[in-house]
Amino acid sequence: MPTGNPPHVPFRPLHPSQARPVYALHRRFAALSEERPAETWESLLHAHWPGWRDWYLARGGTTAETTREAERALRRHMPEMTKLIDRLSATLPDDPVLREFLTFWCPPRYLVSCTQAASQDARGPFLMRNYDLDPALSEATLLRSNWRGKVVMGMVEGLAGLSDGMNQDGLAVSLSFGGRVGTGRGFGIPLLIRYVLETCTDVQDGLDALRAVPCHMSYNVTLTDRRGQAATVFLSPDRPPMVQFTPWATNHQLGVEWPRHGRISATLERAQSLGLMFARNPPDEATLQSSFLTPPFFSAKYRAGYGTVFSIVYRPVQGTARLFWGCGTGQDWQMPAFAPATLDVEFSDLGSRLLAAPTFLTDLQRTA
């Protein structure tokens, strides 16, 4: 049957009262730097802890027993992180919920649908990712820190955790949801990403750490390093970690195990597209960015509470990170010479765009 309006029915535009209302959401992203947990950490707590606290308590809460279990699990599996968690939670000493939350031991279910790929071009190895969620829920912060004596730069997730990042050794890591809804005894993935970057130097180190620490849900973690090594590890609460020497991941593991999510997220379509790209030659940054900013990789379903919130590319050799949005424009940061700034971004039915040049912050503004 032919499509369009039948010849005998003239097209009439919608009356303004019938037209779909314009959707636009504005978010302010921040790029911040702090050597030790102090004013910047306190500002993150002030901005994001109330929402995380409500989420955490509404989905299970906290008890003396869960707090003790979380402490034991942290000491057993990630002893290197105990002093840092002590220091971060001491900011609010009268709030025991914060301490338990920061361990991220057996948290409520937590889903983000993303695409990530590690490749190489004339400038060396790089890791690129699209992060998909409701833009209103994102912490929208790129943080450079030196909390444990190793410089780490990444996108904040769960206050002290990260969704992706890179450290001073040139190890870059990113997470994506693994497409399985089951949960188990383990840590939330944002803290695992932080742990890997705080303690590891290359891909092999990262794989060893991820094999040793239990993860409470299914996630795919892609890693690359300064030497161009790359791998993806499938983490699950009910089966051993599976290392894949495939330098990319979408939102399934051995196959689509949650059909509805697989359809909505187009995980197979994205995987097939990446497979074709990497089968020819590893795509350069411009080629991969062009793909990541178009369907099926890029999603603008913000009106429905889901879409590509940001894209980022990490360069291990250069020590840089570049945040960018659907318009293709963005901003670079250098790990050794990090320039704190804010960026205003609009999300609409047309996609996402950077509204203006970044506003770089003075020392006075950073501590105000």
N, C-alpha and C positions, 0 to 999 in steps of 0.2 A: 504494500500500500504506500502511495506517495506520502511524503511528510510535508509539514507546513500547513498553511490555511487553505481550505478548499476555495476554488475560484469564485464561488458565489458568496463567500463570507469575507467581506473586507476586513483588513486588519485595523483594529482600533487600539491606540495606546491606553494603558491603564489610567484611570483618573488618579490624581495625586493622593487621594485618600485610600486608594487600593494598592499603591506602589509599596514595594518592600522597603522598610525603613533602612536608612544608611547605618551600617555597623562600623564602628571604629573604637578601638581600645588603645590607649596610650600607656606605655610603660617607660619608666626611666631605668636604664641599665647603668651599673656603676663598675668601674675598674679601680680597685683599691689595693694598697700595699701596706704590709705591716711585718716587722721583723719578729716581734713576740706578741702574744695575745694582750691587747691593751684597748685603746680607744676604738679601733676599727672593729675588733671582735665584739666589743660592747655595742657598737652601732648595729651590727648584724643581729645580735640578740634582741635589741630593742625593736628592730623592724620585723623580724620573722619569728621569734620564739612564741609570741601569743598565738599565732595561727597554727604552728606546729604543735604546740601544747594542747590546744583544743582537739586537733586531729588525733593526737596520740591517746588522749584520755577517752575520747569518744569511741575509740576502736579497741579498747582493752584496758587502758589505764595502767596503773602501777601499784604494786604491793611490795611489802617488805621482802617476800620470797623472790619475786621477780628481780628486784634490785640486787639481792645477794647472788642470784644465779647469773645475772649480767656481769657482776664484778668478777665472779669466778671464771666465767667464759673469757673475759677480756684478759685476765692474768694468764690463763692457759694458752690462748691462741695468739694474742697480740700483745705480749708483755711490753713491747717497745712503746705502745701507745698509752700505757696506764698513767704515766706522769703528765702527759699532755692532756688527757681527759680530766685528770685532777685539776689542772690549772684552768682549763676552760670552764669547768663546772663551778669552780670557786668564785666566779664572777657573780653568781646568784647562790650564795651558800645556804639560804633559807628555802630553796626550791629543790627538793629531792627528785622531782620528776625530771629536771634537766639532766642530772647526772645519769639517770637510767637511760634517758633518750639518747644522750651522746654516745653511749656504748653501741647503740643500734642493734642490740641483741634481740632477736625474734620480734622485730617490729610488726605493725600491721602490714597487710599487703600493700605493695607500692609498685605502680606500673608506669613506665615511660616507653613510648614506641619511637625508636630512633633508627638511623642509618649511619654506619661508620665504615671507613675504608682507609687503609694504609697503602701508600704508593711511593714511587720515586720519580723524579724528573731531573733536569739538569742542575737544579739547586740542591739535590739530595733527597732524603726520605722526608715524608710528611704524613700526618694523620688528620683526616677531615671527618667531621660528623655533623649531621642534622639532629637537633634535639626537638622532639615533638611532645607537646603537652598543652594544657590550657595556659596561655600567656599570663593570665591573672594569677596563676599559682607559682610561677617560676620565681626563684630568688634573684634572678637577673643580676648576678654579681660575678665578675672575674676578679679573683683574689690572688695576689702574689704574697706568699708568706714564707717565713723562715722559723717556724715554730719549734723545730727540733734540730736545727743546725744544718738542714738541707733546704735549699730554695725550691719551692713548689708553686706553680702557677696553674690555676684551673677554675672551672665554673662551680660555684658553691651549690651544694645540694644537701639538705638536711643539716644546716648550720655549719657543722665541722666537716662534713663529708664533701665529696666532689662527684660530679657526673662525668667529668673528663679532666685531663690536665697533663702537665709535663713537669719534670724536675730538672735540676741543674746538671744532672748526668746525661740528659738527652733521652730519657725514657718517657714516652707519651702513651697514654692509656685512655680508653673510652668505653662506656657501657651502653648496652641496649637490652631491652626486655627480651627474654628467651621464649615467650609464647606459651608458657605453662603456668597454670594458676595454683598449683600445689605449693604448700609451704612446709617448712621443717625447722629443726633447731639449727640456727645459724645467725650470722650477722647480716644486716642490711647492706646492700651493695655500695651506697655512697661512702660508708666508712672503709670498706675494702679498697676502693679506689684510692682514697686518702692514704691508707696503710701502704699500699704498693708503692706509691710515689714518695712516701716518707722514708721507706726502708730499702728500696731496690735500685739497682743501677742500670740494668738492661733487660731485654725481653726474657732471657732465661731466668734471671732473678725473679721477675714478675710472675712467670709461670709457676715457679717453685712455691712462691708465697700463696698464689691462688689455689694451688693444689692442697695446701696445708690448712687453710682456714675455711670452715664451713660457711656456706651462703644460704640464707633462709628461703630464697626463691630462685627461679631460673633466670639467669642473665647470661648474655654474651659479652665478653670483654675482649676487645681488640687492642693489641700492643704493637708498638714499633720503637726503634731506638736509633741512636746516632749512626750505628753501623749499617742500618737498613734492614736488620732482622725484623720479621713481622709474624704474628700468629694471632689466632682467635681461640679463646678457651670457652667452652660451654659449661657453665656452672649450674648445678641443680641440687636441691635438698635431698633427693632420693636416689642419686646415682653418682658415680665418681666423675670428677672433672674430665672433660674430653678436649684435648688439644687438637686444633685444626690448623694446619699451615695454609689457611686461606686468609688473606689479609683484609677481609671485610666481613660484615655481619648485618643482618636485618633483624627480624623478630620471630625467628623460629630456630630450632636446633636440628634434630634428625629429620624432622618433617613438621608439618603444621599439626599441632596437637590441640589447638583451641580454634576450631574452624571459624567461628564468628569473628574473633579478633583477627585471624588471618585474612579474612575477606576485607574487613574494615581498614586494616593497616596496609593492605596490598603487599604483604611481606614477600610472597613468592614472586610477584612482578618485579619488585625492587631487587631481589636476589638474582633473578634471571638477567636483568639489565646489567648488574655489576659483574656477573659471570661472563657475559659477552664482552664487556669492556676490558676486563683483565685477561681474557683469553687471547686478545690480539696483542696488546702491549700494555704495560702498566700506564694508566692515564696520568697525564701531567696535571698540575693544580688547576689550570684554566679549564681543561676538559672536564675534570671531576666537578668543579664548582658549577659549570654550566648545567651538568646533569642534576646536581643536588638542588638547583633552584627551579627545577621543572618537575611536573608529575611524571612518574608516581612517587618520586622522592620528596618533593615539596608539597606540603598540604596547607591550604588556607581555610580550613573549616573552623575558624575561630568563633564564628557565631554559635557553633554547636559545642564549643568548649574544647576544641582539639585542633592543633596545627603546629607547624614548624615555628618554634619560638626563637631559635637562633641557629646559626651555623658557625663553626669555628675550625680553623686549621692550625695545627701545631707543627713547627719546623724544629726538629731536634738539633741540627747542626747550627742553625742561626740563633736558637734560643728565643724564638718569637711565637706569638699567637695572634691570629687575625680573626676577629669577630665580624660577621657580615650577615646581612638580611636579604629578603627576597628581591629587593631592588638591585642587589649585586654590590652595593657599596658597604664599606665597613671601616674598621680601624685596626691598626697593628700596634702590638705592645712588645717590648723587648724585656726579657727576664732581668738582665743586669742593669738596665736603665729604664725602669718601669715608670710611666707617667700616669698617675691617677687622674680619672676623668669621669664624667657622666655623659650618657648618650640617650637622647629621646627617640623612641621607636613607636611607630604606629602599626597596628594590626587591623586589617579590614578584609572585606570580601575579595579585594584585589590582590591581597598578599601582605607582605610586611615591608616597611621602608624606614630608613634612618631619616629623621626629620630635619636634622641640621648637623653641622660639624660638631665634634665632641667639645665639651667644655672641660678644659683641664683645670685641676684643682690646685690651689696653693696650699702650703702647709697649714695656714690659718684655717682655710675652708675644710681641710681634711679632719681637723680636730674640733671643729665647731659643733 
